């Protein structure tokens, strides 16, 4: 006897009435859309599974296929670099990972009425890369699209651009709405290259859209691309009219997105491990990133290279972050030198921090109270000239005045 039946019998024995469980409505397989033949003629393949139908497109690329500056086969070189590295990093991949570059196109930005109408996957198979795109036949066939993705069946490392914040939550929502039909969605490891792009190119790139990154960093410029915001309109028109010619341009847009994910991962890995031609800002950001990851040796190595190979005004922030590295290592004189080198060109907020650190180092580590007072006075002057709100300025002035008074007392 099952556990459930035993519970029911116990309830009857206690004289409690139990409500009959409402039967779940049986799944009814949707009909095949009227435009199936036209979509097939446009270049799509009809796929039929237990939950309905969807359309599929597949493209294969040899390892020497070039997208912008890079050949897709250089991904293995990037993976080799991570496997031979002596640093831990959340973006590291190994040959043991099953890696899928993925992207979606949706009918909107949020809400339960937003459908995923295109799922794109790009992964290595044997000696080539294979692009597989699954297209939603119509909203009634959503379960068929989700099931065919096989994300319920196997785990992988997904690599995306803004997928962690947008694509994956959208997929989870659609899966939840189909939970009575679908097997559970497996959780996947996720690497979001938008996050790393922000890390690498903060204060360097004005916009972080993939199209801008492609043009400025990857050497790829799209020709005849469909703007992303038009994709939902094009999809709905294709479903309504049955014509898929323009829809194929949306698939091309998605294909370029996926190819750029491979080359972006290659490029970012090169930046982290080699002296690829980039700005002092980028390498300073890399050094700070390693520092935030507690990889102090790697951080100091990168920041030192910036200070040695770029002009002082370009390397100012590198001096600033390097100063904290020196202080943590108890190299106080080097920390002071780095903070002093940074002060000339760093932004206001960091400059105020530098004055504070210099005052603290001279007071607590070197016991040089006159010099500590000098930097406290500099800090007060900077606060007075700042663009802070009145309340913020009052708090800062109070803090710096207390420091000054303490140092004046120590001089006596």
TORMARVO-622624 format. One record per residue (C-alpha): x, y, z; residue number from 1. Coordinates in steps of 0.5 Angstrom, whole numbers. Example, Ala and Ser with C-alpha at 12.3 -4.5 7.8 and 13.67 -1.06 7.14 Angstrom:
2
[[25 -9 16] 1]
[[27 -2 14] 2]
This chain:
412
[[0 0 0] 1]
[[3 7 -2] 2]
[[4 12 3] 3]
[[-1 17 1] 4]
[[-7 11 1] 5]
[[-4 10 8] 6]
[[-5 17 10] 7]
[[-12 17 7] 8]
[[-14 11 11] 9]
[[-12 14 18] 10]
[[-16 20 16] 11]
[[-22 16 15] 12]
[[-21 12 22] 13]
[[-21 19 25] 14]
[[-27 21 22] 15]
[[-25 26 18] 16]
[[-27 28 11] 17]
[[-22 28 5] 18]
[[-23 32 -1] 19]
[[-22 28 -7] 20]
[[-16 31 -11] 21]
[[-18 35 -17] 22]
[[-16 31 -23] 23]
[[-10 35 -27] 24]
[[-13 37 -34] 25]
[[-9 32 -39] 26]
[[-4 35 -44] 27]
[[-7 36 -51] 28]
[[-2 36 -56] 29]
[[-3 43 -60] 30]
[[-4 43 -68] 31]
[[1 44 -73] 32]
[[1 51 -75] 33]
[[-2 52 -82] 34]
[[5 56 -84] 35]
[[9 50 -83] 36]
[[11 49 -91] 37]
[[13 56 -92] 38]
[[17 56 -86] 39]
[[21 50 -88] 40]
[[22 53 -95] 41]
[[25 59 -91] 42]
[[30 54 -89] 43]
[[28 52 -82] 44]
[[27 44 -81] 45]
[[20 42 -77] 46]
[[21 38 -71] 47]
[[16 34 -68] 48]
[[16 31 -60] 49]
[[11 29 -55] 50]
[[9 36 -53] 51]
[[8 39 -60] 52]
[[12 42 -66] 53]
[[18 47 -66] 54]
[[23 49 -72] 55]
[[30 48 -72] 56]
[[36 51 -76] 57]
[[43 48 -76] 58]
[[50 51 -78] 59]
[[57 48 -77] 60]
[[63 52 -77] 61]
[[70 49 -78] 62]
[[75 51 -73] 63]
[[79 56 -78] 64]
[[72 60 -79] 65]
[[74 67 -77] 66]
[[69 72 -74] 67]
[[72 79 -73] 68]
[[79 78 -70] 69]
[[79 71 -68] 70]
[[78 64 -71] 71]
[[73 60 -67] 72]
[[78 54 -66] 73]
[[82 59 -61] 74]
[[77 57 -56] 75]
[[82 51 -54] 76]
[[88 56 -53] 77]
[[84 60 -48] 78]
[[82 54 -45] 79]
[[89 51 -44] 80]
[[91 58 -41] 81]
[[86 57 -36] 82]
[[88 50 -35] 83]
[[95 52 -34] 84]
[[94 58 -30] 85]
[[96 58 -22] 86]
[[90 63 -21] 87]
[[83 62 -19] 88]
[[78 65 -23] 89]
[[70 65 -23] 90]
[[71 65 -31] 91]
[[76 60 -32] 92]
[[74 54 -36] 93]
[[77 47 -37] 94]
[[77 41 -42] 95]
[[72 38 -37] 96]
[[67 43 -38] 97]
[[61 42 -43] 98]
[[61 49 -45] 99]
[[55 52 -49] 100]
[[54 59 -51] 101]
[[47 61 -51] 102]
[[42 67 -52] 103]
[[35 68 -53] 104]
[[30 72 -57] 105]
[[24 74 -53] 106]
[[17 77 -54] 107]
[[18 82 -49] 108]
[[22 84 -43] 109]
[[19 82 -37] 110]
[[12 79 -35] 111]
[[8 72 -35] 112]
[[6 74 -42] 113]
[[13 74 -45] 114]
[[15 68 -49] 115]
[[22 66 -51] 116]
[[21 65 -59] 117]
[[28 63 -60] 118]
[[33 59 -56] 119]
[[40 59 -59] 120]
[[46 54 -57] 121]
[[53 54 -60] 122]
[[58 49 -58] 123]
[[64 44 -60] 124]
[[62 37 -63] 125]
[[68 33 -65] 126]
[[72 38 -70] 127]
[[67 43 -71] 128]
[[63 48 -68] 129]
[[55 47 -68] 130]
[[50 52 -68] 131]
[[43 50 -66] 132]
[[37 55 -66] 133]
[[30 52 -64] 134]
[[24 57 -66] 135]
[[18 57 -63] 136]
[[12 55 -68] 137]
[[7 59 -64] 138]
[[5 60 -56] 139]
[[1 54 -56] 140]
[[7 50 -57] 141]
[[12 53 -52] 142]
[[13 46 -48] 143]
[[15 43 -55] 144]
[[21 48 -55] 145]
[[23 48 -48] 146]
[[23 40 -48] 147]
[[27 40 -54] 148]
[[33 45 -51] 149]
[[35 39 -46] 150]
[[36 43 -41] 151]
[[32 39 -36] 152]
[[36 33 -38] 153]
[[44 35 -38] 154]
[[48 40 -34] 155]
[[53 44 -38] 156]
[[57 51 -37] 157]
[[53 56 -40] 158]
[[56 62 -43] 159]
[[52 68 -45] 160]
[[52 76 -45] 161]
[[47 79 -40] 162]
[[44 72 -39] 163]
[[45 71 -32] 164]
[[40 77 -31] 165]
[[35 76 -36] 166]
[[35 70 -41] 167]
[[36 65 -35] 168]
[[30 68 -31] 169]
[[26 69 -37] 170]
[[27 61 -38] 171]
[[26 59 -31] 172]
[[19 63 -31] 173]
[[17 60 -38] 174]
[[19 53 -35] 175]
[[15 54 -28] 176]
[[9 56 -32] 177]
[[9 49 -36] 178]
[[11 45 -30] 179]
[[5 41 -30] 180]
[[8 38 -37] 181]
[[15 39 -37] 182]
[[21 35 -33] 183]
[[24 40 -28] 184]
[[29 45 -30] 185]
[[37 43 -28] 186]
[[41 48 -25] 187]
[[47 50 -30] 188]
[[53 54 -28] 189]
[[53 60 -31] 190]
[[59 65 -34] 191]
[[56 72 -36] 192]
[[61 76 -40] 193]
[[57 82 -39] 194]
[[59 82 -32] 195]
[[67 81 -34] 196]
[[66 86 -40] 197]
[[64 91 -34] 198]
[[70 89 -30] 199]
[[75 90 -36] 200]
[[72 96 -39] 201]
[[69 101 -34] 202]
[[71 108 -36] 203]
[[74 105 -42] 204]
[[67 104 -46] 205]
[[62 108 -46] 206]
[[57 103 -48] 207]
[[57 96 -46] 208]
[[52 93 -51] 209]
[[55 87 -55] 210]
[[55 91 -62] 211]
[[59 96 -59] 212]
[[64 91 -56] 213]
[[64 87 -62] 214]
[[66 94 -66] 215]
[[71 97 -61] 216]
[[74 90 -58] 217]
[[73 84 -63] 218]
[[74 87 -70] 219]
[[67 85 -72] 220]
[[62 90 -75] 221]
[[55 87 -77] 222]
[[52 89 -84] 223]
[[44 89 -85] 224]
[[43 87 -78] 225]
[[36 87 -75] 226]
[[36 92 -69] 227]
[[34 87 -63] 228]
[[28 91 -61] 229]
[[24 89 -67] 230]
[[25 82 -66] 231]
[[19 81 -63] 232]
[[15 85 -68] 233]
[[18 81 -73] 234]
[[16 74 -70] 235]
[[9 76 -69] 236]
[[8 78 -76] 237]
[[11 71 -78] 238]
[[6 67 -74] 239]
[[1 72 -77] 240]
[[2 72 -84] 241]
[[6 65 -84] 242]
[[12 68 -88] 243]
[[19 67 -85] 244]
[[23 71 -89] 245]
[[25 77 -85] 246]
[[25 72 -79] 247]
[[31 69 -82] 248]
[[34 75 -81] 249]
[[33 75 -73] 250]
[[36 68 -73] 251]
[[42 71 -77] 252]
[[42 77 -71] 253]
[[42 71 -66] 254]
[[48 67 -70] 255]
[[52 73 -69] 256]
[[51 74 -62] 257]
[[53 67 -61] 258]
[[59 67 -65] 259]
[[61 74 -61] 260]
[[61 70 -55] 261]
[[66 65 -57] 262]
[[71 71 -59] 263]
[[69 75 -53] 264]
[[71 70 -49] 265]
[[78 68 -53] 266]
[[79 76 -52] 267]
[[78 77 -45] 268]
[[82 71 -43] 269]
[[88 74 -47] 270]
[[87 80 -44] 271]
[[88 77 -37] 272]
[[94 72 -39] 273]
[[98 76 -44] 274]
[[100 83 -46] 275]
[[95 84 -51] 276]
[[94 91 -54] 277]
[[89 95 -49] 278]
[[89 101 -45] 279]
[[92 103 -38] 280]
[[85 103 -36] 281]
[[83 96 -38] 282]
[[90 93 -35] 283]
[[88 97 -28] 284]
[[81 94 -28] 285]
[[84 87 -29] 286]
[[89 88 -23] 287]
[[83 91 -19] 288]
[[79 85 -21] 289]
[[85 80 -19] 290]
[[85 84 -12] 291]
[[78 83 -11] 292]
[[78 76 -12] 293]
[[84 76 -7] 294]
[[89 74 -12] 295]
[[94 79 -9] 296]
[[100 76 -13] 297]
[[97 77 -20] 298]
[[94 83 -18] 299]
[[100 86 -16] 300]
[[104 84 -22] 301]
[[99 87 -27] 302]
[[98 93 -23] 303]
[[106 94 -23] 304]
[[106 93 -30] 305]
[[102 99 -32] 306]
[[106 103 -27] 307]
[[112 101 -31] 308]
[[109 102 -38] 309]
[[104 107 -38] 310]
[[105 115 -37] 311]
[[104 117 -30] 312]
[[97 120 -31] 313]
[[95 114 -35] 314]
[[97 110 -29] 315]
[[95 114 -23] 316]
[[89 109 -21] 317]
[[94 103 -22] 318]
[[99 107 -17] 319]
[[92 108 -13] 320]
[[90 100 -12] 321]
[[98 98 -12] 322]
[[99 102 -6] 323]
[[93 98 -2] 324]
[[97 92 -4] 325]
[[103 95 -1] 326]
[[100 97 5] 327]
[[97 90 6] 328]
[[104 87 5] 329]
[[107 92 11] 330]
[[111 95 5] 331]
[[109 102 8] 332]
[[114 106 5] 333]
[[112 103 -2] 334]
[[105 105 -1] 335]
[[106 112 1] 336]
[[110 113 -6] 337]
[[104 110 -10] 338]
[[99 114 -6] 339]
[[103 120 -8] 340]
[[104 118 -15] 341]
[[97 117 -16] 342]
[[94 124 -13] 343]
[[96 128 -19] 344]
[[91 125 -23] 345]
[[86 120 -20] 346]
[[79 123 -19] 347]
[[76 126 -13] 348]
[[73 121 -9] 349]
[[80 116 -10] 350]
[[84 123 -8] 351]
[[80 124 -2] 352]
[[82 116 0] 353]
[[89 117 -2] 354]
[[90 123 3] 355]
[[87 119 9] 356]
[[91 113 7] 357]
[[97 118 7] 358]
[[95 121 14] 359]
[[94 114 17] 360]
[[101 111 15] 361]
[[105 117 17] 362]
[[101 117 24] 363]
[[100 110 25] 364]
[[106 106 22] 365]
[[112 112 21] 366]
[[110 116 27] 367]
[[111 122 23] 368]
[[106 127 26] 369]
[[108 133 22] 370]
[[107 129 15] 371]
[[100 126 18] 372]
[[98 133 19] 373]
[[100 136 13] 374]
[[95 130 9] 375]
[[90 132 14] 376]
[[90 139 12] 377]
[[90 137 5] 378]
[[84 133 6] 379]
[[80 138 9] 380]
[[82 143 3] 381]
[[79 138 -2] 382]
[[73 137 2] 383]
[[71 144 2] 384]
[[72 144 -5] 385]
[[68 138 -7] 386]
[[61 138 -10] 387]
[[58 134 -4] 388]
[[51 135 -1] 389]
[[51 140 5] 390]
[[50 134 10] 391]
[[55 130 7] 392]
[[60 135 7] 393]
[[59 137 14] 394]
[[60 129 16] 395]
[[66 129 12] 396]
[[69 136 15] 397]
[[67 133 22] 398]
[[71 127 21] 399]
[[77 131 18] 400]
[[77 136 24] 401]
[[77 130 29] 402]
[[83 127 25] 403]
[[87 134 25] 404]
[[85 136 32] 405]
[[88 129 34] 406]
[[94 130 30] 407]
[[95 137 33] 408]
[[95 134 40] 409]
[[100 129 39] 410]
[[105 134 36] 411]
[[105 137 43] 412]
